[in-house]
């Protein structure tokens, strides 16, 4: 098999099939067909539109899974909403499919290779659906891969450990007491409470060694009556942290700040955590092995140190749900411009061959 031409062929098909989360029917059908033709045992419609393939070696060994996300993003272009592969999930799936086809052609020596095509990464729901469906119950090692923006990695470079940060949203409702604007002493103004919350949140301190932030990103209070004391406000806080423990501390402090600051002016507050995504936690031995694979394909000059990136990834729900799972996540350079999630995102497709060969080399080390 000519890896470089095959991965481009797979990519060009997938690039023409952009579909939003849990709507990846054509994408899933193409990927499932490719796995079946290669000789995998295939189950589809897992957790919605997920596809899982299994290839068995002749001897006992670990179950190694390689996961790729499938979904595209919604963008408004010339006044029309359309799905675009602006995060490169078509590239991720093309590399994993091509690797799977190449491995099947030569066979495994031991263990099981499990290919997981996951829906709905962008909505942060797909991984949890697959977990609920039992996708990783038998998995010992889980590997991910993703193209990186040019600021993080250039063409011909890759890191064996892309450390995504944890993220969370706290939604808050503050309730006060309505009153006439001429008699503010008879009410509890939720705008006063909201202002106190903003100051309290901005005063939160965390370990400065670990990148973290918390900020108010939404504030709504009052209605059309400008001479009335409002009695209800809605706030949202965006939280980011590079480590899960720091995120836990941030959530506790931010939630406490909202409630305490509101109470200080006589209001009450209720908070709700929404969209919590864990930070990366990887296996050091697996990172080392992935680093060896990168070096053998890209040379020592192409091996990058671990990269910390502020974005989130639902890949890390797998580790959270199964703490003994060994994971790593390869960040692949491809001169991605102007950036991920930009509707005009583009990259050098030569990176697809590099990524596929890195995955092949890594599976060789683990199962062959």
Residue frames relative to the residue before (quaternion, step in Angstrom):
aa qw qx qy qz dx dy dz
X 1.0000 0.0000 0.0000 0.0000 0.00 0.00 0.00
X 0.3219 -0.7057 0.5969 0.2052 3.56 -0.98 0.89
X 0.3461 -0.7904 0.4678 0.1913 3.56 -0.12 1.33
X 0.6899 0.5085 -0.3018 0.4175 3.58 0.78 -1.00
X 0.7018 0.4418 -0.2841 0.4812 3.59 0.87 -0.84
X 0.6453 0.5321 -0.3284 0.4389 3.60 1.03 -0.75
X 0.6757 0.4771 -0.3166 0.4643 3.59 0.89 -0.80
X 0.6142 0.5215 -0.3510 0.4771 3.60 1.06 -0.62
X 0.6302 0.5330 -0.3247 0.4619 3.57 1.00 -0.83
X 0.6734 0.4791 -0.2962 0.4788 3.59 0.88 -0.90
X 0.6453 0.5308 -0.3185 0.4477 3.56 0.97 -0.86
X 0.6708 0.5117 -0.3156 0.4343 3.59 0.84 -0.91
X 0.6220 0.5113 -0.3431 0.4837 3.59 1.09 -0.62
X 0.7023 0.4771 -0.2758 0.4506 3.58 0.77 -1.03
X 0.6192 0.5649 -0.3468 0.4210 3.58 1.03 -0.74
X 0.6860 0.4663 -0.2750 0.4862 3.58 1.17 -0.56
X 0.6938 0.4506 -0.2651 0.4953 3.60 1.29 0.05
X 0.1515 0.8151 -0.5515 0.0923 3.64 0.79 0.82
X 0.0689 0.7935 -0.5965 0.0995 3.56 -0.76 1.10
X 0.4926 -0.6777 0.4674 0.2822 3.55 -1.03 0.81
X 0.7453 -0.4454 0.2843 0.4066 3.53 -1.34 0.34
X 0.8362 0.1020 -0.1610 0.5142 3.54 -0.97 1.06
X 0.6460 0.4594 -0.3319 0.5114 3.58 1.28 0.36
X 0.4439 0.7439 -0.4129 0.2812 3.59 1.31 0.17
X 0.0846 0.8535 -0.5098 0.0670 3.58 0.87 0.94
X 0.7090 0.4389 -0.2704 0.4811 3.61 0.78 -0.97
X 0.6162 0.5426 -0.3373 0.4607 3.56 1.06 -0.78
X 0.6818 0.4912 -0.2846 0.4613 3.56 0.85 -1.01
X 0.6398 0.5316 -0.3304 0.4459 3.58 0.98 -0.81
X 0.6543 0.5052 -0.3146 0.4667 3.60 0.96 -0.83
X 0.6842 0.4862 -0.2891 0.4603 3.57 0.88 -0.92
X 0.6481 0.5103 -0.3192 0.4666 3.59 0.96 -0.83
X 0.6412 0.5252 -0.3206 0.4585 3.57 1.00 -0.82
X 0.6491 0.5246 -0.3133 0.4530 3.57 0.98 -0.85
X 0.6632 0.4963 -0.3030 0.4712 3.56 0.98 -0.83
X 0.6509 0.5158 -0.3236 0.4535 3.59 0.93 -0.85
X 0.6637 0.5056 -0.3089 0.4565 3.57 0.91 -0.88
X 0.6686 0.4934 -0.2963 0.4708 3.58 1.15 -0.61
X 0.6102 -0.5947 0.3396 0.3982 3.59 1.24 -0.19
X 0.4553 0.6834 -0.4527 0.3475 3.59 1.22 0.30
X 0.4211 -0.6015 0.6004 0.3167 3.52 -1.32 0.41
X 0.0863 -0.8484 0.5219 -0.0180 3.57 -0.49 1.18
X 0.0626 -0.7403 0.6683 0.0393 3.51 -1.13 0.85
X 0.0882 -0.8101 0.5782 0.0403 3.57 -0.83 0.93
X 0.7463 0.3606 -0.3190 0.4596 3.53 -1.39 0.10
X 0.3148 0.7377 -0.5233 0.2879 3.56 1.03 0.82
X 0.8323 0.0210 -0.0488 0.5518 3.57 -0.66 1.07
X 0.7570 -0.2604 0.1638 0.5765 3.56 1.18 0.53
X 0.8065 -0.1887 0.1705 0.5338 3.56 -0.03 -1.30
X 0.3749 0.7547 -0.4711 0.2605 3.60 1.20 0.26
X 0.1848 -0.7617 0.6145 0.0896 3.54 -1.24 0.63
X 0.0303 -0.7926 0.6089 -0.0070 3.57 -0.90 0.94
X 0.0827 -0.7891 0.6082 0.0229 3.54 -0.89 1.01
X 0.1475 -0.7872 0.5953 0.0638 3.58 -1.11 0.72
X 0.0367 -0.7644 0.6437 -0.0001 3.53 -1.05 0.92
X 0.2077 -0.8166 0.5331 0.0760 3.58 -0.67 1.13
X 0.3236 -0.7089 0.5935 0.2013 3.51 -1.15 0.77
X 0.6366 -0.5751 0.3604 0.3663 3.61 -1.21 0.35
X 0.7558 0.3156 -0.1831 0.5437 3.59 1.18 -0.42
X 0.6236 -0.5368 0.4120 0.3914 3.54 -1.27 0.41
X 0.2131 0.7616 -0.5906 0.1605 3.53 -1.14 0.66
X 0.7166 -0.4518 0.3003 0.4383 3.57 -1.24 -0.01
X 0.3902 -0.6490 0.5874 0.2856 3.53 -1.32 0.33
X 0.0684 -0.8061 0.5873 -0.0228 3.54 -0.45 1.27
X 0.1054 -0.8001 0.5896 0.0320 3.57 -0.72 1.08
X 0.1336 -0.7426 0.6503 0.0879 3.53 -1.16 0.75
X 0.1474 -0.8230 0.5479 0.0276 3.55 -0.66 1.14
X 0.0143 -0.7627 0.6465 0.0127 3.54 -1.10 0.81
X 0.3709 -0.7068 0.5537 0.2371 3.55 -1.09 0.70
X 0.3408 -0.7930 0.4873 0.1321 3.58 -1.10 0.74
X 0.6621 0.6012 -0.3059 0.3264 3.58 1.04 -0.75
X 0.3697 -0.6880 0.5845 0.2199 3.50 -1.35 0.50
X 0.4616 -0.6587 0.5209 0.2858 3.55 -1.37 0.00
X 0.4356 -0.6707 0.5327 0.2768 3.56 -1.22 0.54
X 0.0174 0.7806 -0.6235 0.0415 3.56 -0.89 0.99
X 0.3449 -0.6946 0.5841 0.2394 3.54 -1.24 0.50
X 0.0265 0.7978 -0.5965 0.0841 3.55 -0.55 1.21
X 0.8345 -0.0716 -0.0135 0.5461 3.55 -0.66 1.19
X 0.7408 -0.4472 0.2117 0.4544 3.53 0.95 0.98
X 0.6899 0.4364 -0.2845 0.5027 3.58 1.23 -0.01
X 0.3792 -0.7037 0.5488 0.2446 3.57 -1.01 0.82
X 0.0677 0.8030 -0.5841 0.0976 3.53 -0.79 1.05
X 0.4528 -0.6646 0.5203 0.2874 3.57 -1.18 0.55
X 0.0063 -0.7902 0.6109 -0.0485 3.56 -0.90 1.01
X 0.3996 -0.6924 0.5432 0.2568 3.58 -1.05 0.74
X 0.1130 0.8443 -0.5109 0.1155 3.56 0.57 1.19
X 0.6762 0.4372 -0.3110 0.5050 3.60 1.26 0.03
X 0.5369 -0.6838 0.3789 0.3172 3.56 1.25 0.11
X 0.3317 0.7564 -0.5107 0.2388 3.58 1.12 0.45
X 0.5541 0.5718 -0.3915 0.4612 3.58 1.23 -0.37
X 0.6424 0.5112 -0.3110 0.4789 3.57 1.07 -0.75
X 0.6443 0.5251 -0.3226 0.4529 3.58 0.93 -0.90
X 0.6878 0.4785 -0.2820 0.4674 3.57 0.88 -0.96
X 0.6298 0.5372 -0.3384 0.4476 3.60 1.02 -0.75
X 0.6621 0.5013 -0.3117 0.4617 3.59 0.93 -0.85
X 0.6876 0.4784 -0.2932 0.4609 3.58 0.87 -0.91
X 0.6400 0.5116 -0.3346 0.4655 3.60 0.97 -0.77
X 0.6749 0.4947 -0.3036 0.4556 3.59 0.87 -0.91
X 0.6158 0.5260 -0.3360 0.4808 3.57 1.04 -0.76
X 0.6590 0.5165 -0.3102 0.4503 3.58 0.90 -0.93
X 0.6517 0.5123 -0.3132 0.4635 3.58 0.97 -0.83
X 0.6744 0.4999 -0.2962 0.4556 3.58 0.95 -0.88
X 0.6399 0.5158 -0.3249 0.4680 3.59 1.00 -0.79
X 0.6542 0.5180 -0.3182 0.4500 3.58 0.95 -0.87
X 0.6282 0.5643 -0.3372 0.4161 3.57 1.06 -0.73
X 0.7720 0.3124 -0.1897 0.5201 3.60 1.05 -0.65
X 0.4604 -0.7228 0.4154 0.3051 3.59 1.26 -0.28
X 0.4503 -0.6650 0.5335 0.2654 3.51 -1.32 0.46
X 0.4158 -0.6772 0.5406 0.2760 3.55 -1.26 0.37
X 0.7990 -0.0182 0.0648 0.5975 3.55 1.12 -0.66
X 0.7996 0.3717 -0.2234 0.4155 3.50 -1.37 0.14
X 0.4678 -0.6378 0.5380 0.2914 3.50 -1.36 -0.43
X 0.1912 -0.7317 0.6412 0.1304 3.54 -1.06 0.82
X 0.0907 -0.7977 0.5963 0.0026 3.53 -0.70 1.13
X 0.1677 -0.7822 0.5962 0.0684 3.57 -0.76 1.06
X 0.0781 -0.8064 0.5861 -0.0035 3.57 -0.71 1.12
X 0.0729 -0.7596 0.6459 0.0241 3.55 -0.69 1.14
X 0.1465 -0.8517 0.5030 0.0054 3.51 -0.31 1.35
X 0.3514 -0.7232 0.5512 0.2227 3.58 -0.98 0.82
X 0.8801 0.2609 -0.0722 0.3900 3.48 -1.48 -0.04
X 0.1756 0.7732 -0.5863 0.1661 3.59 0.73 0.98
X 0.6495 0.5615 -0.3289 0.3933 3.57 0.95 -0.86
X 0.6998 0.4137 -0.2696 0.5162 3.59 1.13 -0.53
X 0.4031 -0.7471 0.4362 0.2986 3.57 1.37 0.00
X 0.5421 0.6245 -0.3908 0.4044 3.56 1.17 0.60
X 0.5800 0.6583 -0.3659 0.3104 3.57 1.10 -0.66
X 0.6605 0.5137 -0.3212 0.4435 3.58 0.86 -0.92
X 0.6681 0.5009 -0.3131 0.4524 3.57 0.90 -0.86
X 0.6090 0.5377 -0.3545 0.4629 3.59 1.07 -0.65
X 0.6858 0.4738 -0.2925 0.4687 3.58 0.92 -0.86
X 0.5980 0.5464 -0.3557 0.4661 3.57 1.08 -0.67
X 0.6585 0.5078 -0.2990 0.4682 3.57 0.94 -0.93
X 0.6861 0.4732 -0.2732 0.4803 3.58 1.13 -0.66
X 0.5514 -0.6579 0.3697 0.3557 3.59 1.29 0.05
X 0.2878 0.8216 -0.4637 0.1644 3.58 1.24 0.32
X 0.7968 0.2844 -0.1578 0.5092 3.61 1.02 -0.63
X 0.3051 0.7879 -0.4960 0.2004 3.60 1.20 0.24
X 0.7744 0.3258 -0.1719 0.5145 3.60 0.99 -0.80
X 0.5177 0.6757 -0.3967 0.3436 3.60 1.28 0.00
X 0.2596 -0.7633 0.5767 0.1321 3.56 -1.01 0.91
X 0.7914 0.1263 -0.0199 0.5978 3.57 1.03 -0.86
X 0.0603 -0.7951 0.6034 0.0056 3.58 -0.94 0.93
X 0.1069 -0.8067 0.5812 -0.0055 3.55 -0.80 1.11
X 0.0788 -0.7809 0.6181 0.0430 3.56 -1.07 0.81
X 0.0795 -0.7777 0.6210 0.0560 3.57 -1.29 0.32
X 0.0619 0.7940 -0.6001 0.0743 3.58 -1.07 0.75
X 0.5033 -0.6125 0.5205 0.3171 3.53 -1.16 0.68
X 0.2212 -0.7795 0.5757 0.1099 3.56 -1.12 0.72
X 0.5718 -0.5852 0.4398 0.3705 3.59 -1.15 0.54
X 0.6670 -0.5510 0.3343 0.3738 3.53 -1.18 0.64
X 0.5969 0.5790 -0.3634 0.4201 3.60 1.15 -0.54
X 0.7171 0.4343 -0.2425 0.4883 3.58 1.16 -0.58
X 0.8098 -0.0545 0.0869 0.5777 3.58 0.94 -0.83
X 0.3030 -0.7480 0.5683 0.1604 3.54 -0.99 0.92
X 0.6807 -0.4411 0.3776 0.4467 3.55 -1.32 0.16
X 0.7810 0.2802 -0.2298 0.5086 3.56 -0.86 0.98
X 0.6712 0.4211 -0.2962 0.5333 3.56 1.30 0.27
X 0.0697 0.7823 -0.6180 0.0352 3.56 -1.22 0.50
X 0.2424 -0.7337 0.6135 0.1627 3.53 -1.25 0.53
X 0.4237 -0.7056 0.4996 0.2702 3.61 -1.02 0.69
X 0.7817 0.2407 -0.1155 0.5636 3.58 1.26 -0.25
X 0.0335 -0.7796 0.6242 -0.0387 3.53 -0.29 1.33
X 0.1676 -0.8276 0.5330 0.0532 3.55 -0.31 1.29
X 0.1810 -0.7697 0.6079 0.0724 3.54 -0.36 1.29
X 0.4232 -0.6913 0.5212 0.2672 3.54 -1.17 0.53
X 0.5291 -0.5793 0.5037 0.3615 3.52 -1.36 0.18
X 0.0439 -0.7907 0.6100 0.0265 3.55 -1.14 0.61
X 0.0315 0.7870 -0.6153 0.0324 3.53 -1.21 0.55
X 0.2291 -0.7193 0.6346 0.1658 3.52 -1.32 0.42
X 0.1260 -0.7476 0.6455 0.0925 3.55 -1.04 0.83
X 0.1463 -0.7645 0.6232 0.0755 3.55 -0.76 1.06
X 0.0740 -0.8118 0.5792 0.0023 3.56 -0.93 0.89
X 0.1421 -0.7447 0.6449 0.0964 3.52 -1.18 0.71
X 0.1338 -0.7863 0.6016 0.0431 3.56 -0.77 1.10
X 0.1064 -0.8007 0.5888 0.0284 3.55 -0.87 0.99
X 0.0766 -0.7906 0.6075 0.0098 3.52 -0.93 1.00
X 0.5353 -0.5752 0.4798 0.3904 3.56 -1.08 -0.77
X 0.3916 -0.7310 0.5115 0.2251 3.57 -0.73 1.07
X 0.0709 0.7864 -0.6107 0.0598 3.56 -1.16 0.62
X 0.6091 -0.5187 0.4503 0.3965 3.53 -1.37 0.22
X 0.5711 -0.6195 0.4181 0.3396 3.55 -1.05 0.72
X 0.6531 0.5063 -0.3138 0.4677 3.59 1.19 -0.49
X 0.7566 0.2927 -0.1684 0.5600 3.59 1.26 -0.29
X 0.0091 0.8523 -0.5228 0.0118 3.61 0.67 1.03
X 0.5906 0.5975 -0.3696 0.3969 3.60 1.15 -0.52
X 0.6446 0.5184 -0.3226 0.4601 3.58 1.24 -0.31
X 0.7331 0.3837 -0.2233 0.5152 3.57 1.26 -0.15
X 0.3249 -0.6714 0.6091 0.2695 3.52 -1.38 -0.15
X 0.2684 -0.8095 0.5088 0.1175 3.54 -0.31 1.31
X 0.3441 -0.7706 0.4974 0.2008 3.56 -0.50 1.17
X 0.5545 0.5848 -0.4105 0.4267 3.60 1.18 -0.30
X 0.6026 0.5276 -0.3521 0.4843 3.58 1.09 -0.64
X 0.6590 0.5043 -0.3070 0.4661 3.56 0.96 -0.88
X 0.6585 0.5131 -0.3132 0.4527 3.57 0.93 -0.87
X 0.6336 0.5223 -0.3294 0.4661 3.58 1.02 -0.79
X 0.6435 0.5132 -0.3170 0.4712 3.56 1.02 -0.80
X 0.6277 0.5353 -0.3306 0.4585 3.56 1.05 -0.76
X 0.6391 0.5299 -0.3327 0.4474 3.60 0.90 -0.88
X 0.6724 0.4836 -0.2976 0.4748 3.59 0.90 -0.91
X 0.6590 0.5137 -0.3149 0.4502 3.59 0.95 -0.85
X 0.6531 0.5078 -0.3121 0.4671 3.58 0.97 -0.83
X 0.6764 0.4974 -0.2957 0.4557 3.57 0.95 -0.85
X 0.6674 0.4996 -0.2966 0.4658 3.59 1.22 -0.38
X 0.4490 0.6945 -0.4572 0.3272 3.60 1.25 -0.03
X 0.1427 -0.7862 0.5985 0.0580 3.56 -0.94 0.95
X 0.0309 -0.7657 0.6423 0.0139 3.54 -1.09 0.82
X 0.7224 -0.4148 0.3173 0.4532 3.55 -1.32 0.16
X 0.3577 -0.7761 0.4723 0.2159 3.64 -0.45 1.12
X 0.5507 0.6190 -0.3975 0.3945 3.59 1.22 -0.29
X 0.7335 0.3723 -0.2038 0.5310 3.59 1.13 -0.69
X 0.4515 -0.6885 0.4872 0.2911 3.63 -0.70 0.99
X 0.2148 0.7609 -0.5823 0.1893 3.56 -0.80 1.05
X 0.0349 0.7890 -0.6132 0.0127 3.55 -1.20 0.48
X 0.0307 -0.7505 0.6587 0.0445 3.52 -1.31 0.48
X 0.1107 0.8000 -0.5776 0.1191 3.54 -0.84 0.96
X 0.4793 -0.6348 0.5193 0.3125 3.58 -1.23 0.54
X 0.1017 -0.8305 0.5474 0.0178 3.57 -0.71 1.08
X 0.7707 0.1588 -0.1347 0.6023 3.57 1.28 -0.02
X 0.1033 0.7686 -0.6266 0.0775 3.56 -1.05 0.82
X 0.1069 0.7849 -0.6001 0.1114 3.53 -0.65 1.14
X 0.1673 0.7674 -0.6032 0.1384 3.56 -0.87 1.00
X 0.7643 0.3737 -0.2686 0.4517 3.53 -1.20 0.52
X 0.2533 -0.7573 0.5858 0.1383 3.50 -1.33 0.33
X 0.7938 -0.3178 0.2087 0.4747 3.58 -1.17 -0.43
X 0.6295 0.5248 -0.3452 0.4574 3.61 1.15 -0.48
X 0.2041 -0.8262 0.5171 0.0918 3.57 -0.31 1.24
X 0.6780 0.4511 -0.2924 0.5013 3.60 1.28 -0.07
X 0.5980 0.5333 -0.3653 0.4738 3.58 1.19 0.59
X 0.4433 -0.6597 0.5390 0.2788 3.54 -1.15 0.72
X 0.3349 -0.7691 0.5020 0.2107 3.63 -0.54 1.07
X 0.2605 -0.7954 0.5349 0.1155 3.54 -1.07 0.78
X 0.7641 0.2771 -0.1890 0.5510 3.59 1.21 0.15
X 0.0077 0.7849 -0.6190 0.0261 3.54 -1.01 0.89
X 0.2033 -0.7522 0.6145 0.1239 3.53 -1.22 0.58
X 0.0338 -0.7881 0.6146 -0.0067 3.54 -0.96 0.93
X 0.0884 -0.7507 0.6461 0.1055 3.51 -1.35 0.33
X 0.1640 -0.7729 0.6088 0.0711 3.54 -1.06 0.84
X 0.2292 -0.7440 0.6128 0.1356 3.55 -1.05 0.83
X 0.0856 -0.8049 0.5872 0.0030 3.57 -0.78 1.10
X 0.0105 -0.7822 0.6226 -0.0193 3.56 -1.03 0.87
X 0.1260 0.7751 -0.6134 0.0841 3.58 -1.08 0.74
X 0.4782 -0.6931 0.4646 0.2741 3.55 -1.03 0.77
X 0.7632 0.2709 -0.1607 0.5641 3.59 1.20 -0.48
X 0.5776 -0.6239 0.4075 0.3333 3.55 -1.08 0.71
X 0.6438 0.5182 -0.3403 0.4485 3.61 0.98 -0.73
X 0.6328 0.5121 -0.3301 0.4779 3.58 1.03 -0.75
X 0.6262 0.5229 -0.3402 0.4676 3.59 1.02 -0.72
X 0.6333 0.5231 -0.3352 0.4615 3.60 0.95 -0.80
X 0.6483 0.5052 -0.3122 0.4763 3.59 1.00 -0.82
X 0.6478 0.5264 -0.3164 0.4507 3.58 0.97 -0.88
X 0.6479 0.5220 -0.3216 0.4521 3.57 0.92 -0.89
X 0.6645 0.5023 -0.3034 0.4626 3.57 0.92 -0.91
X 0.6942 0.4755 -0.2808 0.4617 3.58 0.87 -0.94
X 0.6778 0.4933 -0.3032 0.4531 3.59 0.90 -0.88
X 0.6513 0.5048 -0.3171 0.4695 3.57 0.95 -0.83
X 0.6549 0.5066 -0.3026 0.4720 3.55 1.01 -0.82
X 0.6346 0.5391 -0.3301 0.4447 3.58 1.02 -0.79
X 0.6419 0.5271 -0.3258 0.4516 3.58 0.96 -0.83
X 0.7027 0.4683 -0.2698 0.4627 3.57 0.83 -1.01
X 0.6984 0.4847 -0.2776 0.4475 3.58 0.84 -0.98
X 0.6710 0.4932 -0.3064 0.4611 3.59 0.89 -0.88
X 0.6328 0.5179 -0.3307 0.4711 3.58 1.03 -0.71
X 0.6620 0.5163 -0.3038 0.4504 3.57 0.94 -0.91
X 0.5998 0.5985 -0.3584 0.3919 3.58 1.09 -0.67
X 0.7487 0.3195 -0.2100 0.5415 3.60 1.15 -0.48
X 0.6586 -0.5621 0.2901 0.4076 3.56 1.25 0.40
X 0.5695 0.5843 -0.3879 0.4288 3.59 1.24 0.17
X 0.3243 -0.7075 0.5819 0.2359 3.55 -1.31 0.18
X 0.1275 -0.7992 0.5850 0.0538 3.56 -1.15 0.59
X 0.1315 -0.7485 0.6462 0.0694 3.51 -1.19 0.72
X 0.1325 -0.8087 0.5707 0.0519 3.58 -0.84 0.97
X 0.0959 -0.7731 0.6253 0.0465 3.52 -1.26 0.55
X 0.3179 -0.7394 0.5631 0.1875 3.57 -0.87 0.98
X 0.0187 -0.8036 0.5928 -0.0500 3.54 -0.83 1.05
X 0.8612 0.1675 -0.0998 0.4695 3.56 -1.08 0.70
X 0.2530 0.7766 -0.5387 0.2067 3.60 0.97 0.77
X 0.0270 -0.7857 0.6172 -0.0322 3.56 -0.77 1.12
X 0.3927 -0.7477 0.4784 0.2405 3.62 -0.69 1.00
X 0.5136 -0.6099 0.5090 0.3243 3.52 -1.32 0.38
X 0.6440 -0.5429 0.3878 0.3742 3.54 -1.31 0.33
X 0.0238 0.7411 -0.6710 0.0027 3.53 -1.21 0.73
X 0.0507 -0.8494 0.5239 -0.0378 3.58 -0.37 1.27
X 0.5042 -0.6197 0.5156 0.3098 3.52 -1.35 0.34
X 0.4453 -0.7364 0.4412 0.2544 3.59 -0.62 1.13
X 0.6367 0.5188 -0.3377 0.4599 3.61 1.02 -0.72
X 0.6595 0.5001 -0.3059 0.4705 3.58 0.97 -0.84
X 0.6031 0.5424 -0.3498 0.4686 3.59 1.06 -0.71
X 0.6504 0.5167 -0.3147 0.4593 3.58 0.94 -0.89
X 0.6629 0.5018 -0.3056 0.4642 3.58 0.94 -0.89
X 0.6471 0.5020 -0.3148 0.4797 3.58 1.00 -0.81
X 0.6201 0.5425 -0.3335 0.4582 3.57 1.08 -0.71
X 0.6245 0.5252 -0.3308 0.4740 3.57 1.06 -0.73
X 0.6459 0.5196 -0.3197 0.4589 3.58 0.98 -0.85
X 0.6441 0.5159 -0.3174 0.4672 3.58 0.97 -0.85
X 0.6593 0.5205 -0.3070 0.4474 3.57 0.90 -0.93
X 0.6781 0.5005 -0.2969 0.4489 3.57 0.94 -0.86
X 0.7025 0.4321 -0.2665 0.4987 3.59 1.13 -0.56
X 0.8118 0.2855 -0.1180 0.4955 3.59 0.83 -0.98
X 0.4775 -0.6377 0.4369 0.4177 3.60 1.32 -0.19
X 0.6750 -0.4993 0.3409 0.4229 3.61 -1.18 0.37
X 0.6194 0.5604 -0.3500 0.4241 3.59 1.07 -0.65
X 0.6871 0.4945 -0.2856 0.4492 3.59 1.15 -0.50
X 0.5784 0.5850 -0.3746 0.4277 3.58 1.27 -0.18
X 0.1697 -0.7909 0.5841 0.0679 3.55 -0.61 1.16
X 0.5545 -0.5671 0.4885 0.3637 3.53 -1.27 0.45
X 0.7013 -0.4223 0.3428 0.4608 3.55 -1.30 0.12
X 0.2211 -0.7743 0.5830 0.1081 3.57 -1.03 0.83
X 0.2172 -0.7293 0.6346 0.1350 3.55 -0.99 0.92
X 0.0078 -0.7994 0.6001 -0.0287 3.57 -0.75 1.03
X 0.4836 -0.7148 0.4198 0.2812 3.63 -0.86 0.88
X 0.5640 0.6230 -0.3905 0.3758 3.59 1.16 -0.34
X 0.4105 -0.7019 0.5297 0.2413 3.55 -1.29 0.39
X 0.1105 -0.7796 0.6149 0.0427 3.58 -1.31 0.36
X 0.3800 -0.7459 0.4899 0.2433 3.58 -0.76 0.95
X 0.3599 0.7231 -0.4845 0.3359 3.60 1.30 0.11
X 0.6982 0.5169 -0.2756 0.4115 3.57 0.99 -0.83
X 0.4723 0.6294 -0.4567 0.4151 3.58 1.27 0.04
X 0.5822 0.5902 -0.3812 0.4092 3.60 1.09 -0.63
X 0.6836 0.4697 -0.2745 0.4865 3.57 0.87 -0.97
X 0.6381 0.5352 -0.3300 0.4443 3.57 0.97 -0.84
X 0.7055 0.4620 -0.2671 0.4663 3.59 0.97 -0.81
X 0.7788 0.1562 -0.0741 0.6030 3.58 1.22 -0.51
X 0.2236 -0.8463 0.4659 0.1289 3.61 0.29 1.25
X 0.6613 0.5066 -0.3305 0.4437 3.64 1.07 -0.53
X 0.4707 0.6806 -0.4375 0.3520 3.59 1.26 -0.11
X 0.2744 -0.7429 0.5887 0.1622 3.58 -0.94 0.92
X 0.0001 -0.8333 0.5501 -0.0552 3.57 -0.65 1.10
X 0.0691 0.7343 -0.6739 -0.0433 3.48 -1.41 0.29
X 0.1858 -0.7810 0.5934 0.0586 3.54 -1.20 0.56
X 0.2506 -0.8044 0.5287 0.1027 3.55 -0.44 1.28
X 0.1921 -0.7496 0.6241 0.1083 3.54 -0.96 0.94
X 0.1452 -0.8383 0.5252 0.0176 3.57 -0.48 1.24
X 0.3576 -0.7312 0.5436 0.2050 3.55 -0.85 0.98
X 0.0877 0.7997 -0.5894 0.0732 3.54 -1.06 0.80
X 0.4809 -0.6736 0.4209 0.3714 3.57 1.28 0.39
X 0.1269 0.8215 -0.5382 0.1393 3.57 0.95 0.97
X 0.1109 0.7814 -0.6011 0.1256 3.57 -0.77 1.11
X 0.5904 -0.1832 -0.7854 -0.0313 1.63 -2.16 1.28
X 0.7824 -0.2180 0.1052 0.5738 3.57 1.30 -0.02
X 0.6115 -0.5284 0.4319 0.4004 3.53 -1.27 0.34
X 0.8069 0.2410 -0.2391 0.4835 3.55 -1.15 0.81
X 0.5141 0.5743 -0.4523 0.4487 3.61 1.22 0.31
X 0.5160 -0.6795 0.4077 0.3254 3.63 -0.76 0.91
X 0.7106 0.4066 -0.2548 0.5146 3.58 1.21 -0.43
X 0.2395 0.8019 -0.5190 0.1738 3.61 1.19 0.39
X 0.0590 0.7741 -0.6271 0.0628 3.53 -1.03 0.89
X 0.0583 -0.7926 0.6061 0.0316 3.57 -1.24 0.40
X 0.5662 -0.5711 0.4667 0.3679 3.54 -1.31 0.25
X 0.3578 -0.7833 0.4673 0.1999 3.58 -0.40 1.20
X 0.4506 0.6612 -0.4680 0.3751 3.60 1.23 -0.02
X 0.5663 0.6166 -0.3695 0.4032 3.57 1.20 -0.57
X 0.5817 0.6065 -0.3785 0.3880 3.60 1.08 -0.62
X 0.6527 0.5040 -0.3102 0.4729 3.57 0.99 -0.80
X 0.6357 0.5250 -0.3272 0.4617 3.56 1.00 -0.83
X 0.6862 0.4973 -0.2923 0.4431 3.57 0.83 -0.98
X 0.6436 0.5229 -0.3179 0.4597 3.56 0.98 -0.85
X 0.6840 0.4859 -0.2870 0.4623 3.57 0.92 -0.90
X 0.6019 0.5377 -0.3584 0.4693 3.60 1.09 -0.62
X 0.6590 0.4947 -0.3077 0.4758 3.58 0.92 -0.88
X 0.6323 0.5322 -0.3300 0.4561 3.59 0.96 -0.82
X 0.6719 0.4957 -0.2960 0.4639 3.55 0.88 -0.94
X 0.6516 0.5160 -0.3173 0.4566 3.59 0.99 -0.81
X 0.6592 0.4825 -0.3099 0.4865 3.60 0.95 -0.82
X 0.5774 0.5711 -0.3688 0.4520 3.59 1.08 -0.66
X 0.6963 0.4842 -0.2718 0.4548 3.56 0.90 -0.94
X 0.7351 0.4413 -0.2310 0.4600 3.58 1.08 -0.68
X 0.8377 0.2015 -0.0484 0.5053 3.59 0.97 -0.83
X 0.7337 0.3822 -0.2343 0.5106 3.62 1.19 -0.12
